[in-house]
Amino acid sequence: MEGLLSLLIFAGLFYLMMRFGCGAHMLHGHSTGKSSTEHIDPVCHIKVEQEQGYGMMHSGVLHRFCSRQCLDKFEEEPERYLSHSQKEN
């Protein structure tokens, strides 16, 4: 019983540190500085802030999406939206 209590206390402390403490940036992808990178949703072409929306890595590039629907459309046909956004640039 003493071992179980120790395990629960350790697990609780570990959770709190990872959720709110030194490990929070690892779990949530937050960095200490603000990024000046502007993200444009490749599906609907809306500006998406760094801390908002959904993110997905594709071919080593982070793409940000304004909604889950745009992310789902991109996942179905990523080349369609990437080639479309490259033509506009």
C-alpha positions in Angstrom: 0.0 0.0 0.0 2.9 2.3 0.8 4.3 1.8 -2.7 1.0 2.6 -4.3 0.7 5.9 -2.4 4.3 6.9 -3.4 3.5 6.1 -7.0 0.4 8.2 -7.0 2.2 11.2 -5.4 5.0 10.9 -7.9 2.6 10.6 -10.8 0.6 13.7 -9.6 3.8 15.8 -9.3 5.0 14.6 -12.7 1.6 15.6 -14.2 1.6 19.0 -12.6 5.2 19.7 -13.8 4.5 18.6 -17.3 1.2 20.4 -17.6 2.1 23.7 -15.9 5.8 23.7 -15.2 9.0 23.2 -17.1 7.6 20.6 -19.5 4.6 22.7 -20.6 6.3 24.0 -23.7 7.1 20.5 -24.8 3.5 19.2 -24.6 1.9 22.2 -26.1 4.5 23.4 -28.6 4.8 26.8 -27.0 8.1 28.7 -27.2 9.4 31.4 -25.0 9.5 34.1 -27.7 6.8 35.3 -30.1 7.2 34.2 -33.6 6.9 36.8 -36.3 6.0 34.1 -38.9 2.6 34.7 -40.5 0.7 31.6 -41.4 -1.9 31.5 -44.2 -4.4 28.6 -44.3 -3.6 26.8 -47.6 -7.2 25.8 -48.1 -9.2 29.0 -47.5 -6.3 31.5 -47.5 -7.2 33.1 -44.1 -4.4 34.4 -41.8 -4.0 32.1 -38.8 -2.2 33.3 -35.7 0.6 31.1 -34.2 -1.4 30.1 -31.1 -4.7 29.5 -32.9 -6.2 27.0 -35.2 -4.7 23.6 -36.1 -1.2 22.8 -37.3 0.2 20.0 -39.4 3.7 19.1 -40.7 3.8 18.2 -44.3 7.1 17.6 -46.1 9.0 19.2 -43.2 6.9 22.4 -43.4 4.4 23.5 -40.7 1.0 24.5 -42.2 -1.6 26.2 -40.0 -5.4 25.8 -40.5 -8.2 28.0 -39.3 -10.6 25.1 -38.7 -10.7 21.3 -38.5 -12.6 21.2 -41.8 -9.7 22.9 -43.6 -7.3 20.5 -42.0 -9.4 17.5 -43.1 -9.6 18.9 -46.7 -5.8 19.3 -46.8 -5.2 15.8 -45.4 -7.3 14.4 -48.3 -5.5 16.2 -51.1 -2.4 18.1 -49.8 -0.8 18.5 -53.3 -4.0 20.2 -54.6 -3.8 22.9 -52.0 0.0 23.3 -52.0 0.2 23.7 -55.8 -2.8 26.1 -55.7 -1.1 28.3 -53.1 2.2 28.3 -55.0 0.5 29.5 -58.2 -0.9 32.5 -56.3 2.6 33.6 -55.0 
